[in-house]
Amino acid sequence: MKPPRSAYQLVCHPDDTAGQVESITVDVRRLSPTMMQLLYRISGDVSSLNIPGRAKPEKRDELWRHTCFELFFTLAYAGYCEFNFSPSLQWAAYRFKSYREAMADLELASSPRIQVETTPGVLTLDVLIDMQELLPSEADGEQQMALAAVVEHRDGDVSHWALAHTAGKPDFHHPDGFVGVLPDNVV
């Protein structure tokens, strides 16, 4: 039986410079049969990062162009989903039929709730998301996931962080990056 909480460490892409970021961790919890919590933490000199300012919490495309946090997971019936969460409180959700194919907006029962806290040395993004109809029943088995972050530095550099990277340029969509498993037990 898997634990209801999973802690993951992201690694910087080998072609990128981590800058003043010491580590990025993600705790993933299943709070109810449909509710998931993701707690992303950047440790290091967060004042060296370009963090998007607060905005209206709404669905927004191209959040990955600036500092944002991502979740990908396979769907029991086919394809996978992508979620982007910004420190601006904006978010995005997409569905793909296969690797980077047939992208479509993903309709959610409710908008994700994003909270951001910055303290000296740590930026925390706490996300609650209702994934009604996206999570499998026990009979469907495990859902593979990928966790990632795009970190924009004040000097203009961008670093890409993930559970695993494939050869070549950063590609969070690649199936080889789906090395985590969504928790299936409720806390």
PyMOL CGO cylinders between C-alpha atoms (Angstrom):
from pymol import cmd
from pymol.cgo import CYLINDER

trace = [
    CYLINDER, 0.00, 0.00, 0.00, 1.39, 3.41, -0.97, 0.3, 1, 1, 1, 1, 1, 1,
    CYLINDER, 1.39, 3.41, -0.97, 1.55, 6.21, 1.59, 0.3, 1, 1, 1, 1, 1, 1,
    CYLINDER, 1.55, 6.21, 1.59, -1.16, 8.90, 1.21, 0.3, 1, 1, 1, 1, 1, 1,
    CYLINDER, -1.16, 8.90, 1.21, 1.52, 11.59, 0.94, 0.3, 1, 1, 1, 1, 1, 1,
    CYLINDER, 1.52, 11.59, 0.94, 4.40, 11.51, -1.49, 0.3, 1, 1, 1, 1, 1, 1,
    CYLINDER, 4.40, 11.51, -1.49, 7.43, 13.82, -1.30, 0.3, 1, 1, 1, 1, 1, 1,
    CYLINDER, 7.43, 13.82, -1.30, 9.41, 14.45, -4.47, 0.3, 1, 1, 1, 1, 1, 1,
    CYLINDER, 9.41, 14.45, -4.47, 12.67, 16.26, -5.24, 0.3, 1, 1, 1, 1, 1, 1,
    CYLINDER, 12.67, 16.26, -5.24, 12.92, 18.00, -8.62, 0.3, 1, 1, 1, 1, 1, 1,
    CYLINDER, 12.92, 18.00, -8.62, 16.26, 18.22, -10.44, 0.3, 1, 1, 1, 1, 1, 1,
    CYLINDER, 16.26, 18.22, -10.44, 17.52, 21.04, -12.64, 0.3, 1, 1, 1, 1, 1, 1,
    CYLINDER, 17.52, 21.04, -12.64, 17.92, 20.27, -16.35, 0.3, 1, 1, 1, 1, 1, 1,
    CYLINDER, 17.92, 20.27, -16.35, 21.62, 19.50, -17.01, 0.3, 1, 1, 1, 1, 1, 1,
    CYLINDER, 21.62, 19.50, -17.01, 21.89, 22.27, -19.65, 0.3, 1, 1, 1, 1, 1, 1,
    CYLINDER, 21.89, 22.27, -19.65, 20.44, 24.93, -17.29, 0.3, 1, 1, 1, 1, 1, 1,
    CYLINDER, 20.44, 24.93, -17.29, 21.98, 26.86, -14.43, 0.3, 1, 1, 1, 1, 1, 1,
    CYLINDER, 21.98, 26.86, -14.43, 20.16, 26.56, -11.12, 0.3, 1, 1, 1, 1, 1, 1,
    CYLINDER, 20.16, 26.56, -11.12, 21.28, 30.05, -10.10, 0.3, 1, 1, 1, 1, 1, 1,
    CYLINDER, 21.28, 30.05, -10.10, 20.48, 30.74, -6.46, 0.3, 1, 1, 1, 1, 1, 1,
    CYLINDER, 20.48, 30.74, -6.46, 17.93, 27.91, -6.24, 0.3, 1, 1, 1, 1, 1, 1,
    CYLINDER, 17.93, 27.91, -6.24, 19.15, 25.22, -3.85, 0.3, 1, 1, 1, 1, 1, 1,
    CYLINDER, 19.15, 25.22, -3.85, 16.24, 22.80, -4.24, 0.3, 1, 1, 1, 1, 1, 1,
    CYLINDER, 16.24, 22.80, -4.24, 12.65, 22.38, -5.37, 0.3, 1, 1, 1, 1, 1, 1,
    CYLINDER, 12.65, 22.38, -5.37, 10.45, 19.86, -3.59, 0.3, 1, 1, 1, 1, 1, 1,
    CYLINDER, 10.45, 19.86, -3.59, 6.83, 18.87, -4.08, 0.3, 1, 1, 1, 1, 1, 1,
    CYLINDER, 6.83, 18.87, -4.08, 4.54, 17.14, -1.58, 0.3, 1, 1, 1, 1, 1, 1,
    CYLINDER, 4.54, 17.14, -1.58, 1.51, 15.51, -3.17, 0.3, 1, 1, 1, 1, 1, 1,
    CYLINDER, 1.51, 15.51, -3.17, -1.49, 14.47, -1.06, 0.3, 1, 1, 1, 1, 1, 1,
    CYLINDER, -1.49, 14.47, -1.06, -4.88, 13.06, -1.88, 0.3, 1, 1, 1, 1, 1, 1,
    CYLINDER, -4.88, 13.06, -1.88, -7.23, 14.72, 0.62, 0.3, 1, 1, 1, 1, 1, 1,
    CYLINDER, -7.23, 14.72, 0.62, -10.44, 13.08, -0.59, 0.3, 1, 1, 1, 1, 1, 1,
    CYLINDER, -10.44, 13.08, -0.59, -11.42, 10.78, -3.44, 0.3, 1, 1, 1, 1, 1, 1,
    CYLINDER, -11.42, 10.78, -3.44, -11.26, 13.77, -5.83, 0.3, 1, 1, 1, 1, 1, 1,
    CYLINDER, -11.26, 13.77, -5.83, -9.28, 16.49, -4.01, 0.3, 1, 1, 1, 1, 1, 1,
    CYLINDER, -9.28, 16.49, -4.01, -5.50, 16.73, -4.42, 0.3, 1, 1, 1, 1, 1, 1,
    CYLINDER, -5.50, 16.73, -4.42, -3.04, 19.05, -2.68, 0.3, 1, 1, 1, 1, 1, 1,
    CYLINDER, -3.04, 19.05, -2.68, 0.32, 19.94, -4.16, 0.3, 1, 1, 1, 1, 1, 1,
    CYLINDER, 0.32, 19.94, -4.16, 2.83, 21.84, -2.05, 0.3, 1, 1, 1, 1, 1, 1,
    CYLINDER, 2.83, 21.84, -2.05, 5.72, 23.18, -4.16, 0.3, 1, 1, 1, 1, 1, 1,
    CYLINDER, 5.72, 23.18, -4.16, 8.74, 24.66, -2.31, 0.3, 1, 1, 1, 1, 1, 1,
    CYLINDER, 8.74, 24.66, -2.31, 11.67, 26.54, -3.82, 0.3, 1, 1, 1, 1, 1, 1,
    CYLINDER, 11.67, 26.54, -3.82, 14.54, 26.86, -1.36, 0.3, 1, 1, 1, 1, 1, 1,
    CYLINDER, 14.54, 26.86, -1.36, 17.40, 29.31, -1.90, 0.3, 1, 1, 1, 1, 1, 1,
    CYLINDER, 17.40, 29.31, -1.90, 17.72, 33.02, -2.58, 0.3, 1, 1, 1, 1, 1, 1,
    CYLINDER, 17.72, 33.02, -2.58, 14.15, 33.61, -3.79, 0.3, 1, 1, 1, 1, 1, 1,
    CYLINDER, 14.15, 33.61, -3.79, 14.88, 37.35, -4.10, 0.3, 1, 1, 1, 1, 1, 1,
    CYLINDER, 14.88, 37.35, -4.10, 17.01, 36.41, -7.16, 0.3, 1, 1, 1, 1, 1, 1,
    CYLINDER, 17.01, 36.41, -7.16, 13.93, 35.03, -8.92, 0.3, 1, 1, 1, 1, 1, 1,
    CYLINDER, 13.93, 35.03, -8.92, 11.47, 36.79, -11.18, 0.3, 1, 1, 1, 1, 1, 1,
    CYLINDER, 11.47, 36.79, -11.18, 8.15, 35.92, -9.54, 0.3, 1, 1, 1, 1, 1, 1,
    CYLINDER, 8.15, 35.92, -9.54, 4.96, 37.01, -11.35, 0.3, 1, 1, 1, 1, 1, 1,
    CYLINDER, 4.96, 37.01, -11.35, 2.93, 39.56, -9.38, 0.3, 1, 1, 1, 1, 1, 1,
    CYLINDER, 2.93, 39.56, -9.38, -0.50, 38.70, -8.02, 0.3, 1, 1, 1, 1, 1, 1,
    CYLINDER, -0.50, 38.70, -8.02, -3.33, 38.79, -10.54, 0.3, 1, 1, 1, 1, 1, 1,
    CYLINDER, -3.33, 38.79, -10.54, -6.95, 37.78, -10.71, 0.3, 1, 1, 1, 1, 1, 1,
    CYLINDER, -6.95, 37.78, -10.71, -7.10, 34.00, -10.04, 0.3, 1, 1, 1, 1, 1, 1,
    CYLINDER, -7.10, 34.00, -10.04, -8.28, 32.78, -13.44, 0.3, 1, 1, 1, 1, 1, 1,
    CYLINDER, -8.28, 32.78, -13.44, -7.46, 30.39, -16.25, 0.3, 1, 1, 1, 1, 1, 1,
    CYLINDER, -7.46, 30.39, -16.25, -4.63, 31.77, -18.39, 0.3, 1, 1, 1, 1, 1, 1,
    CYLINDER, -4.63, 31.77, -18.39, -2.50, 30.35, -21.23, 0.3, 1, 1, 1, 1, 1, 1,
    CYLINDER, -2.50, 30.35, -21.23, 1.30, 30.46, -21.55, 0.3, 1, 1, 1, 1, 1, 1,
    CYLINDER, 1.30, 30.46, -21.55, 2.05, 30.61, -17.83, 0.3, 1, 1, 1, 1, 1, 1,
    CYLINDER, 2.05, 30.61, -17.83, 5.17, 28.51, -18.53, 0.3, 1, 1, 1, 1, 1, 1,
    CYLINDER, 5.17, 28.51, -18.53, 6.86, 31.57, -20.05, 0.3, 1, 1, 1, 1, 1, 1,
    CYLINDER, 6.86, 31.57, -20.05, 7.57, 32.77, -16.49, 0.3, 1, 1, 1, 1, 1, 1,
    CYLINDER, 7.57, 32.77, -16.49, 8.01, 31.11, -13.11, 0.3, 1, 1, 1, 1, 1, 1,
    CYLINDER, 8.01, 31.11, -13.11, 5.34, 28.44, -12.79, 0.3, 1, 1, 1, 1, 1, 1,
    CYLINDER, 5.34, 28.44, -12.79, 4.79, 24.96, -11.41, 0.3, 1, 1, 1, 1, 1, 1,
    CYLINDER, 4.79, 24.96, -11.41, 3.41, 22.03, -13.35, 0.3, 1, 1, 1, 1, 1, 1,
    CYLINDER, 3.41, 22.03, -13.35, 1.68, 18.69, -12.88, 0.3, 1, 1, 1, 1, 1, 1,
    CYLINDER, 1.68, 18.69, -12.88, 1.18, 16.09, -15.59, 0.3, 1, 1, 1, 1, 1, 1,
    CYLINDER, 1.18, 16.09, -15.59, -0.57, 12.77, -15.15, 0.3, 1, 1, 1, 1, 1, 1,
    CYLINDER, -0.57, 12.77, -15.15, -1.83, 9.94, -17.30, 0.3, 1, 1, 1, 1, 1, 1,
    CYLINDER, -1.83, 9.94, -17.30, -5.54, 9.34, -17.63, 0.3, 1, 1, 1, 1, 1, 1,
    CYLINDER, -5.54, 9.34, -17.63, -6.91, 5.86, -17.00, 0.3, 1, 1, 1, 1, 1, 1,
    CYLINDER, -6.91, 5.86, -17.00, -8.81, 5.86, -20.30, 0.3, 1, 1, 1, 1, 1, 1,
    CYLINDER, -8.81, 5.86, -20.30, -6.18, 7.48, -22.62, 0.3, 1, 1, 1, 1, 1, 1,
    CYLINDER, -6.18, 7.48, -22.62, -3.81, 10.39, -22.92, 0.3, 1, 1, 1, 1, 1, 1,
    CYLINDER, -3.81, 10.39, -22.92, -2.71, 12.75, -20.16, 0.3, 1, 1, 1, 1, 1, 1,
    CYLINDER, -2.71, 12.75, -20.16, -3.45, 16.08, -18.49, 0.3, 1, 1, 1, 1, 1, 1,
    CYLINDER, -3.45, 16.08, -18.49, -1.27, 19.12, -17.89, 0.3, 1, 1, 1, 1, 1, 1,
    CYLINDER, -1.27, 19.12, -17.89, -1.80, 21.69, -15.14, 0.3, 1, 1, 1, 1, 1, 1,
    CYLINDER, -1.80, 21.69, -15.14, 0.13, 24.96, -14.78, 0.3, 1, 1, 1, 1, 1, 1,
    CYLINDER, 0.13, 24.96, -14.78, 0.06, 26.94, -11.53, 0.3, 1, 1, 1, 1, 1, 1,
    CYLINDER, 0.06, 26.94, -11.53, 1.53, 30.42, -11.28, 0.3, 1, 1, 1, 1, 1, 1,
    CYLINDER, 1.53, 30.42, -11.28, 2.52, 32.45, -8.21, 0.3, 1, 1, 1, 1, 1, 1,
    CYLINDER, 2.52, 32.45, -8.21, 0.27, 35.09, -9.84, 0.3, 1, 1, 1, 1, 1, 1,
    CYLINDER, 0.27, 35.09, -9.84, -2.63, 32.81, -8.73, 0.3, 1, 1, 1, 1, 1, 1,
    CYLINDER, -2.63, 32.81, -8.73, -3.47, 32.08, -12.38, 0.3, 1, 1, 1, 1, 1, 1,
    CYLINDER, -3.47, 32.08, -12.38, -3.69, 28.53, -13.68, 0.3, 1, 1, 1, 1, 1, 1,
    CYLINDER, -3.69, 28.53, -13.68, -4.19, 26.45, -16.82, 0.3, 1, 1, 1, 1, 1, 1,
    CYLINDER, -4.19, 26.45, -16.82, -5.42, 22.92, -17.53, 0.3, 1, 1, 1, 1, 1, 1,
    CYLINDER, -5.42, 22.92, -17.53, -5.15, 20.92, -20.75, 0.3, 1, 1, 1, 1, 1, 1,
    CYLINDER, -5.15, 20.92, -20.75, -5.86, 17.43, -22.01, 0.3, 1, 1, 1, 1, 1, 1,
    CYLINDER, -5.86, 17.43, -22.01, -3.78, 15.60, -24.64, 0.3, 1, 1, 1, 1, 1, 1,
    CYLINDER, -3.78, 15.60, -24.64, -4.74, 12.41, -26.51, 0.3, 1, 1, 1, 1, 1, 1,
    CYLINDER, -4.74, 12.41, -26.51, -1.08, 11.34, -26.76, 0.3, 1, 1, 1, 1, 1, 1,
    CYLINDER, -1.08, 11.34, -26.76, 2.42, 12.89, -26.61, 0.3, 1, 1, 1, 1, 1, 1,
    CYLINDER, 2.42, 12.89, -26.61, 1.86, 16.58, -27.49, 0.3, 1, 1, 1, 1, 1, 1,
    CYLINDER, 1.86, 16.58, -27.49, -1.10, 15.62, -29.71, 0.3, 1, 1, 1, 1, 1, 1,
    CYLINDER, -1.10, 15.62, -29.71, -4.68, 16.94, -29.78, 0.3, 1, 1, 1, 1, 1, 1,
    CYLINDER, -4.68, 16.94, -29.78, -4.31, 19.53, -27.01, 0.3, 1, 1, 1, 1, 1, 1,
    CYLINDER, -4.31, 19.53, -27.01, -7.64, 20.81, -25.66, 0.3, 1, 1, 1, 1, 1, 1,
    CYLINDER, -7.64, 20.81, -25.66, -8.73, 22.92, -22.71, 0.3, 1, 1, 1, 1, 1, 1,
    CYLINDER, -8.73, 22.92, -22.71, -9.62, 20.78, -19.72, 0.3, 1, 1, 1, 1, 1, 1,
    CYLINDER, -9.62, 20.78, -19.72, -12.85, 21.80, -18.01, 0.3, 1, 1, 1, 1, 1, 1,
    CYLINDER, -12.85, 21.80, -18.01, -12.72, 21.49, -14.24, 0.3, 1, 1, 1, 1, 1, 1,
    CYLINDER, -12.72, 21.49, -14.24, -15.58, 21.27, -11.75, 0.3, 1, 1, 1, 1, 1, 1,
    CYLINDER, -15.58, 21.27, -11.75, -14.02, 24.22, -9.89, 0.3, 1, 1, 1, 1, 1, 1,
    CYLINDER, -14.02, 24.22, -9.89, -10.96, 26.45, -10.22, 0.3, 1, 1, 1, 1, 1, 1,
    CYLINDER, -10.96, 26.45, -10.22, -7.81, 25.41, -8.37, 0.3, 1, 1, 1, 1, 1, 1,
    CYLINDER, -7.81, 25.41, -8.37, -7.13, 27.30, -5.16, 0.3, 1, 1, 1, 1, 1, 1,
    CYLINDER, -7.13, 27.30, -5.16, -3.58, 28.66, -5.12, 0.3, 1, 1, 1, 1, 1, 1,
    CYLINDER, -3.58, 28.66, -5.12, -1.89, 30.23, -2.10, 0.3, 1, 1, 1, 1, 1, 1,
    CYLINDER, -1.89, 30.23, -2.10, 1.62, 31.69, -2.17, 0.3, 1, 1, 1, 1, 1, 1,
    CYLINDER, 1.62, 31.69, -2.17, 3.92, 32.41, 0.74, 0.3, 1, 1, 1, 1, 1, 1,
    CYLINDER, 3.92, 32.41, 0.74, 7.39, 33.91, 0.49, 0.3, 1, 1, 1, 1, 1, 1,
    CYLINDER, 7.39, 33.91, 0.49, 9.74, 33.90, 3.46, 0.3, 1, 1, 1, 1, 1, 1,
    CYLINDER, 9.74, 33.90, 3.46, 13.50, 34.48, 3.47, 0.3, 1, 1, 1, 1, 1, 1,
    CYLINDER, 13.50, 34.48, 3.47, 14.91, 31.50, 1.62, 0.3, 1, 1, 1, 1, 1, 1,
    CYLINDER, 14.91, 31.50, 1.62, 11.63, 29.78, 0.67, 0.3, 1, 1, 1, 1, 1, 1,
    CYLINDER, 11.63, 29.78, 0.67, 8.82, 30.31, -1.85, 0.3, 1, 1, 1, 1, 1, 1,
    CYLINDER, 8.82, 30.31, -1.85, 5.85, 28.02, -1.22, 0.3, 1, 1, 1, 1, 1, 1,
    CYLINDER, 5.85, 28.02, -1.22, 2.96, 27.46, -3.62, 0.3, 1, 1, 1, 1, 1, 1,
    CYLINDER, 2.96, 27.46, -3.62, 0.07, 25.50, -2.08, 0.3, 1, 1, 1, 1, 1, 1,
    CYLINDER, 0.07, 25.50, -2.08, -2.46, 24.21, -4.62, 0.3, 1, 1, 1, 1, 1, 1,
    CYLINDER, -2.46, 24.21, -4.62, -5.80, 22.51, -3.94, 0.3, 1, 1, 1, 1, 1, 1,
    CYLINDER, -5.80, 22.51, -3.94, -7.42, 21.04, -7.01, 0.3, 1, 1, 1, 1, 1, 1,
    CYLINDER, -7.42, 21.04, -7.01, -10.63, 19.08, -7.43, 0.3, 1, 1, 1, 1, 1, 1,
    CYLINDER, -10.63, 19.08, -7.43, -9.90, 16.47, -10.07, 0.3, 1, 1, 1, 1, 1, 1,
    CYLINDER, -9.90, 16.47, -10.07, -13.42, 15.07, -10.25, 0.3, 1, 1, 1, 1, 1, 1,
    CYLINDER, -13.42, 15.07, -10.25, -13.71, 12.52, -13.06, 0.3, 1, 1, 1, 1, 1, 1,
    CYLINDER, -13.71, 12.52, -13.06, -9.93, 12.62, -13.70, 0.3, 1, 1, 1, 1, 1, 1,
    CYLINDER, -9.93, 12.62, -13.70, -8.83, 10.26, -10.95, 0.3, 1, 1, 1, 1, 1, 1,
    CYLINDER, -8.83, 10.26, -10.95, -9.32, 6.53, -11.43, 0.3, 1, 1, 1, 1, 1, 1,
    CYLINDER, -9.32, 6.53, -11.43, -11.42, 4.19, -9.42, 0.3, 1, 1, 1, 1, 1, 1,
    CYLINDER, -11.42, 4.19, -9.42, -9.42, 1.56, -7.54, 0.3, 1, 1, 1, 1, 1, 1,
    CYLINDER, -9.42, 1.56, -7.54, -10.02, -0.85, -10.40, 0.3, 1, 1, 1, 1, 1, 1,
    CYLINDER, -10.02, -0.85, -10.40, -8.30, 1.47, -12.89, 0.3, 1, 1, 1, 1, 1, 1,
    CYLINDER, -8.30, 1.47, -12.89, -4.90, 1.22, -11.17, 0.3, 1, 1, 1, 1, 1, 1,
    CYLINDER, -4.90, 1.22, -11.17, -2.09, 3.73, -10.77, 0.3, 1, 1, 1, 1, 1, 1,
    CYLINDER, -2.09, 3.73, -10.77, -1.76, 7.01, -12.63, 0.3, 1, 1, 1, 1, 1, 1,
    CYLINDER, -1.76, 7.01, -12.63, 1.78, 7.97, -13.58, 0.3, 1, 1, 1, 1, 1, 1,
    CYLINDER, 1.78, 7.97, -13.58, 2.69, 11.61, -13.04, 0.3, 1, 1, 1, 1, 1, 1,
    CYLINDER, 2.69, 11.61, -13.04, 5.37, 14.14, -13.84, 0.3, 1, 1, 1, 1, 1, 1,
    CYLINDER, 5.37, 14.14, -13.84, 6.10, 17.18, -11.69, 0.3, 1, 1, 1, 1, 1, 1,
    CYLINDER, 6.10, 17.18, -11.69, 7.99, 20.19, -13.02, 0.3, 1, 1, 1, 1, 1, 1,
    CYLINDER, 7.99, 20.19, -13.02, 8.82, 23.85, -12.54, 0.3, 1, 1, 1, 1, 1, 1,
    CYLINDER, 8.82, 23.85, -12.54, 9.98, 26.65, -14.78, 0.3, 1, 1, 1, 1, 1, 1,
    CYLINDER, 9.98, 26.65, -14.78, 12.03, 29.17, -12.80, 0.3, 1, 1, 1, 1, 1, 1,
    CYLINDER, 12.03, 29.17, -12.80, 12.74, 32.59, -14.24, 0.3, 1, 1, 1, 1, 1, 1,
    CYLINDER, 12.74, 32.59, -14.24, 15.73, 34.35, -12.69, 0.3, 1, 1, 1, 1, 1, 1,
    CYLINDER, 15.73, 34.35, -12.69, 16.07, 38.14, -12.43, 0.3, 1, 1, 1, 1, 1, 1,
    CYLINDER, 16.07, 38.14, -12.43, 19.20, 37.99, -14.61, 0.3, 1, 1, 1, 1, 1, 1,
    CYLINDER, 19.20, 37.99, -14.61, 17.06, 36.63, -17.49, 0.3, 1, 1, 1, 1, 1, 1,
    CYLINDER, 17.06, 36.63, -17.49, 18.13, 32.98, -17.20, 0.3, 1, 1, 1, 1, 1, 1,
    CYLINDER, 18.13, 32.98, -17.20, 15.43, 30.31, -17.03, 0.3, 1, 1, 1, 1, 1, 1,
    CYLINDER, 15.43, 30.31, -17.03, 15.91, 26.93, -15.38, 0.3, 1, 1, 1, 1, 1, 1,
    CYLINDER, 15.91, 26.93, -15.38, 13.74, 23.86, -15.91, 0.3, 1, 1, 1, 1, 1, 1,
    CYLINDER, 13.74, 23.86, -15.91, 13.19, 21.44, -13.04, 0.3, 1, 1, 1, 1, 1, 1,
    CYLINDER, 13.19, 21.44, -13.04, 11.53, 18.01, -13.17, 0.3, 1, 1, 1, 1, 1, 1,
    CYLINDER, 11.53, 18.01, -13.17, 11.44, 14.58, -11.56, 0.3, 1, 1, 1, 1, 1, 1,
    CYLINDER, 11.44, 14.58, -11.56, 13.38, 13.28, -14.56, 0.3, 1, 1, 1, 1, 1, 1,
    CYLINDER, 13.38, 13.28, -14.56, 14.72, 14.79, -17.78, 0.3, 1, 1, 1, 1, 1, 1,
    CYLINDER, 14.72, 14.79, -17.78, 15.15, 13.23, -21.20, 0.3, 1, 1, 1, 1, 1, 1,
    CYLINDER, 15.15, 13.23, -21.20, 18.16, 13.89, -23.43, 0.3, 1, 1, 1, 1, 1, 1,
    CYLINDER, 18.16, 13.89, -23.43, 18.11, 17.17, -25.35, 0.3, 1, 1, 1, 1, 1, 1,
    CYLINDER, 18.11, 17.17, -25.35, 16.14, 20.28, -24.55, 0.3, 1, 1, 1, 1, 1, 1,
    CYLINDER, 16.14, 20.28, -24.55, 13.70, 20.33, -21.59, 0.3, 1, 1, 1, 1, 1, 1,
    CYLINDER, 13.70, 20.33, -21.59, 10.49, 18.47, -22.41, 0.3, 1, 1, 1, 1, 1, 1,
    CYLINDER, 10.49, 18.47, -22.41, 8.05, 18.01, -19.54, 0.3, 1, 1, 1, 1, 1, 1,
    CYLINDER, 8.05, 18.01, -19.54, 5.58, 16.20, -21.82, 0.3, 1, 1, 1, 1, 1, 1,
    CYLINDER, 5.58, 16.20, -21.82, 7.88, 13.30, -22.69, 0.3, 1, 1, 1, 1, 1, 1,
    CYLINDER, 7.88, 13.30, -22.69, 6.55, 9.97, -21.35, 0.3, 1, 1, 1, 1, 1, 1,
    CYLINDER, 6.55, 9.97, -21.35, 9.97, 9.15, -19.81, 0.3, 1, 1, 1, 1, 1, 1,
    CYLINDER, 9.97, 9.15, -19.81, 9.41, 12.03, -17.36, 0.3, 1, 1, 1, 1, 1, 1,
    CYLINDER, 9.41, 12.03, -17.36, 6.28, 10.43, -15.87, 0.3, 1, 1, 1, 1, 1, 1,
    CYLINDER, 6.28, 10.43, -15.87, 8.19, 8.67, -13.09, 0.3, 1, 1, 1, 1, 1, 1,
    CYLINDER, 8.19, 8.67, -13.09, 5.96, 9.56, -10.11, 0.3, 1, 1, 1, 1, 1, 1,
    CYLINDER, 5.96, 9.56, -10.11, 2.65, 8.05, -9.08, 0.3, 1, 1, 1, 1, 1, 1,
    CYLINDER, 2.65, 8.05, -9.08, -0.42, 10.00, -7.93, 0.3, 1, 1, 1, 1, 1, 1,
    CYLINDER, -0.42, 10.00, -7.93, -1.32, 8.94, -4.39, 0.3, 1, 1, 1, 1, 1, 1,
    CYLINDER, -1.32, 8.94, -4.39, -4.41, 6.76, -4.34, 0.3, 1, 1, 1, 1, 1, 1,
    CYLINDER, -4.41, 6.76, -4.34, -5.00, 6.76, -0.57, 0.3, 1, 1, 1, 1, 1, 1,
    CYLINDER, -5.00, 6.76, -0.57, -6.88, 9.51, 1.20, 0.3, 1, 1, 1, 1, 1, 1,
    CYLINDER, -6.88, 9.51, 1.20, -5.03, 11.25, 4.05, 0.3, 1, 1, 1, 1, 1, 1,
]
cmd.load_cgo(trace, "trace")
